[in-house]
Amino acid sequence: MPPARLCNPRGTLEAVWSPDDIVSAAAQALREAEREFADEHAVYGLDALDEVRLHPILERGFRAIGLGVWREHPYPGDIAARHTRNARERCDLVLTVDPAAPPLDPVAELKHMDAATGTLFEPVADTLAPPGPTTEPGDCCWIEVKAVAQFAYHAGVPGPNAGYATALVTGPACDAVKIAAEPMINHGVALVVLFTADEPTAHHDLTQMSHGCLDRGAPVGVPVTESFRIVERAGNEVCTVAALPVRL
């Protein structure tokens, strides 16, 4: 089911993005991908994929519940600095309630208007933008993804991940800070795909992760998690999806 919509005290509709729904959709998509690896008797499984290769799997999961998904979409950014910054931060996944309404990019819109200023197109610049509905940045859910494994592959050989503890805290903490720095964003999630030897380890380490994020000043709430078993290939037997809501 798409996220519920709630009428706020002013009578306007505000999209309510539930971490439970996000975790459920992501876990289901990853579970199905793991099943495909198992059916193929693949040498490498889900825990061998880096974050970029997890994105299309997660996208399928969110589209399956009727959401729009936009990968590597630019953050709304600093409108005032649009003339001096060519490189823009991009978000791993941006969700919209309407699959046909991509996130509005206010910087791109203003640059379009700027380019027309002083030309013959200036009087009609506001009519030249691509047609179709868009979703305001504040109505989207902005998701950054981190994949962390207790046992990882190094040059194709599996073994204990020496950077496991650091990656588990630093990545999500930085993601939360990055999302929270965007004034136009109202809904954000730091999504962690964690691979461990067992479920108790995942729960313990995710608790430590939450404390570590808070110790670093990252604005995160209590994580919502869902775990499932995977075929043991490198030492990991459990995949846990954790959604840390970003406090905005």
N, C-alpha and C positions, 0 to 999 in steps of 0.2 A: 504494500500500500504506500502511495506517496505520503510525504509528511503531512500531518494534520494542519489545519489553518485555524487560528485562534483570533477572536475579535478582542482587540485591546480596549482599554477604557475610553479612548477617543473615537471608537467606532470604526477604525480602519482595520484592514486585514493584514496580519503580519505572519509570514511563513515561519512555522515552528519546526526546526530541524532537530530530530531526536537522535542522540548518539546511539540509542538502542537499535533504531531502524538502520542507521548507517553501518553499525557493526554486523547486524544480521545479514544485510545484503552483501557486504564485503565477504563475510565468512562463507556464505553460500556459494558465491562465485569461486572463491579459492578452493573450497571443498570439491566442487565439480571439476576444477582444473586438476587437482590432485588425483581424483578418480580416473581422469583421462591418462595421466602419467602411469598410474598403476595398471590400467588396462593394457597399456602399450608395453609394459615391463621396461620402462625407460630406465637408463642407467642414472640419469640425473632427474631430480624431481623439483617440486615447488621451492624447496629451500636453496636451490641452486640459481634461482632467478634474482636478478638485481631489481631495484625499485622501478626502473623504467619498463622492464618487461612485465612487472606486475600491473602496471597502469591499465593496459587493455583488458586484463582479467577483471579488475575492479570496475572498469567502465561497464563491462557486460552485466555485472551484478547490479549496478545502479540503474542501468537502462531496463533491466528485467522487472524492476518495480515501478517503471513508468516515469523515471526522471530524465531530464536532459543532463548530459555529461559533456564537459568541454575540457580537453586536456591541454596542459601547458598554456593556459590563458593568462595574459598579462594582468598584474594587479592594477587596481584603479590608479594608484600612484599619486604623486604630487603634481597636481594640475599646474601650479605656478612654475614648476621647474621643467615643464615639458619642452621648452626651447633649448635647454642645456643638457638634457639627459636623453641620449639615443637608446642606450641599453636599458631595458626594463626588467624588473623582477617578474617571474612567471610562477603561477601556482600549478601544482601537479594536476589537480582535478577540481573543477568548479561545477556544482550541481545547481540545476534550476528546476522548479516545479513544472514548468512548461517545456517539454523537449524541443519545441520549435522556436523558443525564445532564448537566444544566447545572451550571456551577460553583456550588458552595456559597457563599452569601453570609453569612458568620458575623455581620456587623454587623446585617443584616436579621433574622436568626434571633434574635439577642439582643434587638433592639428589640421584636420580637414577644413575647418572653417578658416584657420590661419592661412592655409595655402591659397585660399580663394580671395583673401583680402587684397584689394588693390588690383584685381583682375576683372575681366568682363563677367566672370562667374560670381562675383561677390553678391549681387542682388538675389541670386538663386542658390547660394551655397548650402543653405539649410535644406534644400530639396534634393540635393545630389547624394546625400548619404544613402547607403544600402537600405532598401525597403525591408519591411518585416518587423515583427514584434521583437522586443528585447526585454531583458530582466534587469532591474536596477541592481547594482552591486550589493546593496544592503539586503536584498531579498534572496541572494544566492547563498549557498554554503560552500565555503572555500576550504579545501582539504589538501594538506601536505602529507606525503606518505614516506615512511621510513621502514626499511626491511632490515632486521637484525637477527643474526643466528648465533646460537651458542657454539655450534660447530659449523665451520665455514670451509669453502674451497679456496685453496691457495695453489695457483698454477695447476688447477684441476685435481689436486689432492686434498681430501677432507681432513680436518683436524680441529682442535680447539681454537676458538677465535680469540686471539690475544687482545683485540680491541673491543670485545663484547660489552663490557660494563660501561666504558666511555661512550661508545656509540649509542647505547640504549638510553642514556640520559641526555647527552649533548645534542643529538639530532632532533628529538621531539621538542626540547627546550628552545632551540634556535627557531624551529618552525613556529612554535606558539608565539614567540616574540615577534617574528616577521609578520604573522597574520594580525596580531594585536596592534601593530604600528600603522595599519591602514585605517584611516578614519571613516572611510566609506563602507567598511565591512561590519556587519552585525552578527554574522554566524560563521564560526570557524572551528575546524577540528584538526588536531595532530593525530594522524592515523598510523599506528605501529603494527607491522606484521612481524610477529616474533616466532622464531623457531627454537625449540628447546628439547632437552632429552625427555622431559616429562612435564605434566601439568603443574604439580607443586612448585617446580622451579620457575615456571612461567609466572605463576601468581606471586611468588616471593619477589622475583626480579622486577615485575611491573610495579609492585608496591614501592620498592627501592627507587625505581625510575620516577614515580610520582613525587616522592620526597626530594629526590635530586633536582627535579624541575623546579619545585617550589623554593628550594634552597638557592637556586640560581635566579630567582625572581621571575620565572616564567609564569604567565597568567593562565594556569590550567586548572580545570576542575577534576573531579573524581573520574577515573577512567571506567568505561564500560567495556567488558571483554566477552569473548566467545572463543572456545577452544575446540579443536578436533584433531584426530590422529592422522598421521601421515606415514607412509612407508619409510622405514629407517634405511637411509643410504649413506649418510655422513655422520650419524650420531644423534640427529634430531628425530624425535618421534611424535612431536606435538606442534601444531601451528596454533597460535593464539592471536586473534585480532583485537587490538585495543584502541578505542577512540577516546582521546583526551579532549573534552570540549575546551575551547579557548575562551576565557572570560574577557568579554569586550564591553 
